Amino acid sequence: MDFQAYNKILICKDNIKNVLVGDVTVGYAFKIKYPSYRGAFLSCIEDLKFEMDGEPIPASQISFKLNGKDFLLSEIPECFKEYWFVRDPATIFVRVPGGIEKGEHRVRVYMKHRVPYTGYFGQYLTLTSDVTETRAAE
């Protein structure tokens, strides 16, 4: 069984926020943290998926924002120099015209990630974090 203790920090307690450009709502955003006591390079993330209210969010609609930079999910496997410190939240921005309705929503985050300091003889410990929590949208 995978180590699950740090899954409770994966989805930050912050509310979901609609994102406006001028007076047009272009999407919404929420925050996540790396589920470990120690950070890792983004390239250690082998799979990252999101759902909102039980519906998968297409990767083409998602931007991963960390360290003042925006990444497409498809770029993450190549980010071997981009470090995700455990105390730094990443912002997940979802491009959807009109954003998200105010109220309670179920957010699911699935992450499969290698633990970089466990690479002995070419084998790494790989953990799976799968968390669903309710967050309010403002």
Legacy VTK file of the C-alpha trace (Angstrom):
# vtk DataFile Version 3.0
C-alpha trace
ASCII
DATASET POLYDATA
POINTS 138 float
0.000 0.000 0.000
1.246 3.492 -0.851
2.209 5.915 1.884
-0.841 8.165 2.299
-0.051 10.510 5.204
0.758 13.556 3.073
-2.267 13.264 0.801
-4.163 15.504 3.223
-2.068 18.501 2.095
-2.491 17.898 -1.663
-5.544 20.133 -2.115
-5.066 23.469 -0.357
-7.811 24.808 1.901
-8.192 27.982 -0.207
-11.434 28.566 -2.090
-11.781 28.117 -5.840
-11.587 31.517 -7.522
-12.943 32.658 -10.853
-10.305 34.388 -12.964
-11.208 37.585 -14.765
-9.435 39.366 -17.583
-10.916 42.823 -17.600
-14.577 42.096 -16.962
-14.615 38.689 -18.695
-14.408 35.493 -16.650
-11.957 33.241 -18.508
-11.741 30.318 -16.067
-11.138 29.386 -12.469
-8.190 28.469 -10.258
-7.419 26.441 -7.155
-4.214 25.523 -5.333
-2.405 22.275 -4.599
0.780 21.374 -2.712
3.296 18.626 -3.285
2.195 15.706 -1.068
5.443 14.990 0.767
7.651 16.249 3.560
10.279 17.016 0.935
10.013 18.722 -2.463
10.817 17.319 -5.880
11.467 18.369 -9.439
8.362 18.611 -11.603
9.741 15.897 -13.893
9.135 13.428 -11.038
5.390 13.775 -11.635
4.448 10.863 -13.873
0.717 11.532 -14.051
-1.473 14.440 -12.974
-5.229 14.527 -13.493
-8.070 16.665 -12.222
-11.829 16.357 -11.900
-14.431 18.918 -10.930
-17.769 17.616 -9.652
-17.006 14.151 -11.032
-16.166 15.388 -14.545
-12.591 15.026 -15.832
-10.937 18.321 -16.751
-9.212 18.013 -20.151
-5.453 18.581 -19.928
-5.735 21.052 -22.824
-7.696 23.409 -20.529
-5.194 23.332 -17.646
-2.207 25.510 -16.806
0.074 24.549 -13.915
1.524 27.692 -12.294
4.571 27.442 -10.027
7.584 29.617 -9.209
6.140 32.473 -11.276
5.927 30.309 -14.417
3.076 28.661 -16.329
3.347 25.113 -17.643
1.088 22.940 -19.736
0.564 19.505 -18.211
2.328 18.030 -21.246
5.467 20.038 -20.365
5.806 18.737 -16.801
7.777 15.555 -17.683
10.521 17.769 -19.177
10.788 20.150 -16.197
13.823 18.508 -14.599
15.214 21.856 -13.389
11.956 23.205 -11.927
11.785 22.432 -8.211
8.499 22.253 -6.286
9.225 23.132 -2.670
6.703 21.563 -0.281
5.603 24.880 1.222
4.928 26.487 -2.181
1.435 25.955 -3.556
0.964 25.471 -7.282
-2.026 27.159 -8.878
-4.126 25.076 -11.227
-5.818 27.365 -13.741
-8.658 25.888 -15.783
-9.618 27.759 -18.949
-13.378 27.573 -19.257
-15.483 30.511 -20.494
-17.657 31.834 -17.688
-15.598 30.141 -14.963
-17.332 28.083 -12.296
-20.600 28.674 -10.466
-20.428 29.976 -6.919
-21.047 27.371 -4.255
-19.644 24.017 -3.174
-17.731 21.822 -5.642
-15.971 18.465 -5.416
-12.324 18.728 -6.506
-10.360 15.565 -7.270
-6.598 15.520 -7.808
-4.760 12.378 -8.898
-0.957 12.447 -8.887
1.508 9.648 -9.521
5.012 10.747 -8.608
8.495 9.310 -8.183
10.354 9.936 -4.965
13.657 11.215 -6.410
15.948 10.280 -3.514
14.963 6.583 -3.636
16.655 5.724 -6.936
18.651 2.654 -6.093
19.789 0.394 -8.926
17.486 2.194 -11.373
14.353 1.594 -9.293
12.414 4.470 -7.729
9.642 4.441 -5.175
6.501 5.672 -6.938
3.578 6.982 -4.906
-0.005 7.618 -5.915
-1.990 10.425 -4.318
-5.708 10.464 -5.054
-7.693 13.030 -3.092
-11.240 14.380 -3.414
-12.369 17.313 -1.290
-15.146 19.880 -1.265
-14.190 23.495 -1.811
-16.266 26.639 -2.168
-16.123 28.722 -5.342
-16.314 32.482 -4.910
LINES 1 139
138 0 1 2 3 4 5 6 7 8 9 10 11 12 13 14 15 16 17 18 19 20 21 22 23 24 25 26 27 28 29 30 31 32 33 34 35 36 37 38 39 40 41 42 43 44 45 46 47 48 49 50 51 52 53 54 55 56 57 58 59 60 61 62 63 64 65 66 67 68 69 70 71 72 73 74 75 76 77 78 79 80 81 82 83 84 85 86 87 88 89 90 91 92 93 94 95 96 97 98 99 100 101 102 103 104 105 106 107 108 109 110 111 112 113 114 115 116 117 118 119 120 121 122 123 124 125 126 127 128 129 130 131 132 133 134 135 136 137
